[in-house]
Amino acid sequence: MNKKVLAAIIVLLLAGMGWLAYSLMQEKQANKDMEELAALDKQEMEKEYQDFALQYDEMKTYIKNDSIIAQLTEEQERTQKLLEELKNTHAKDVAEITRLKKELATVRAVLRSYVIQIDSLNRLNQNLMDENDRVRSELAESNQQNQQLETQRATLSEKVAIASQLDATNIRLTPLKKNGKAAKHMKDAKTLDVSFVITKNVTATNGSRNVYIRVTTPEGEVLNGGGTFEYSGKQLAWSMKKAIEYTGEETPLTLYWTVNEYLGGGQYNVSIFCDGQAIGSRNFNFEK
């Protein structure tokens, strides 16, 4: 074989080995970043599960209705079971973490319904006490009961803060061509359309909020929108950001990200954050 041809082949082989080593190093770093974020999500979820289990325990201490106490006990045991499943789940198990995150949203919704139900019972009791206040002979007893209810109401206010966390559903990621039509292949996308719905929440405080969206590529890179936000004590880059005026009603949102780089096929992740909480996440697969 010609020496020049042999030398050229060797150079090509060395270049290929160098490129492969660099690609493996980049993939390793991307996997490490994704594992760190997954670990943060798992840690935050464990804390929420623990908080919810404690809330059920506290609510039972001032409820006299045996039927409601039994229901609270059942939900508390279910919450503790899910907490144990989460503790035994590795952060790399994306499918199981996603399932437990959905279960967490269900637990939050159930807790919210009990908070509202118990608050309604307390309001009824308050009305009865107002009537009792008209009877002088029962004035002292009514005042004492009223003080106890005020203490319970203050405790319930803390529970409402937990129940007021927002949830994002119907999350969709759609690559669009230059003509605005949906692209089958991600490489043909000129714009990424992210849409979702923030669900109705009567316990949430109305007002202005910033909603942040992170779009992560199959390589673990975040499509950068030019800024960061705080989550679990860390600064995370966002892909899209929108200021909204939340009124407690169902709020549909659509945001766009202009594609300025090559995007290949594979699994993309859309995660949504608001009020320092992760309120929704979904994976999408696109053809190469």
MOMO-V954257 format. One record per backbone hydrogen bond with DSSP energy under -1.0 kcal/mol. NH is the residue of the N-H (numbers start at 0). CO is the residue of the C=O. Records with the same first field share a line. If there is no record, write none. Layout:
NH=CO / CO
//
This chain:
5=1
6=2
7=3
8=4
9=5
10=6
11=7
12=8
13=9
14=10
15=11
16=12
17=13
18=14
19=15
20=16
21=17
22=18
23=19
24=20
25=21
26=22
27=23
28=24
29=25
30=26
31=27
32=28
33=29
34=30
35=31
36=32
37=33
38=34
39=35
40=36
41=37
42=38
43=39
44=40
45=41
46=42
47=43
48=44
49=45
50=46
51=47
52=48
53=49
54=50
55=51
56=52
57=53
58=54
59=55
60=57
61=58
68=64
69=65
70=66
71=67
72=68
73=69
74=70
75=71
76=72
77=73
78=74
79=75
80=76
81=77
82=78
83=79
84=80
85=81
86=82
87=83
88=85
92=89
93=91
96=92
97=93
98=94
99=95
100=96
101=97
102=98
103=99
104=100
105=101
106=102
107=103
108=104
109=105
110=106
111=107
112=108
113=109
114=110
115=111
116=112
117=113
118=114
119=115
120=116
121=117
122=118
123=119
124=120
125=121
126=122
127=123
128=124
129=125
130=126
131=127
132=128
133=130
134=131
137=134
138=135
141=137
142=138
143=139
144=140
145=141
146=142
147=143
148=144
149=145
150=146
151=147
152=148
153=149
154=150
155=151
156=152
158=154
159=155
160=156
162=158
163=159
164=161
167=278
168=196
171=194
173=192
175=190
176=180
179=176
182=174
185=286
187=184
188=185
189=175
190=175
191=256
192=173
193=254
194=171
195=252
196=168
197=250
198=166
200=247
206=245
208=243
210=241
211=272
212=239
213=270
215=268
216=220
219=216
222=214
224=237
228=235
230=233
233=230
235=228
237=226
238=212
239=212
241=210
243=208
245=206
250=197
252=195
254=193
256=191
258=189
265=285
267=283
268=215
269=281
270=213
271=279
272=211
273=276
276=273
278=271
279=271
281=269
283=267
285=265
//
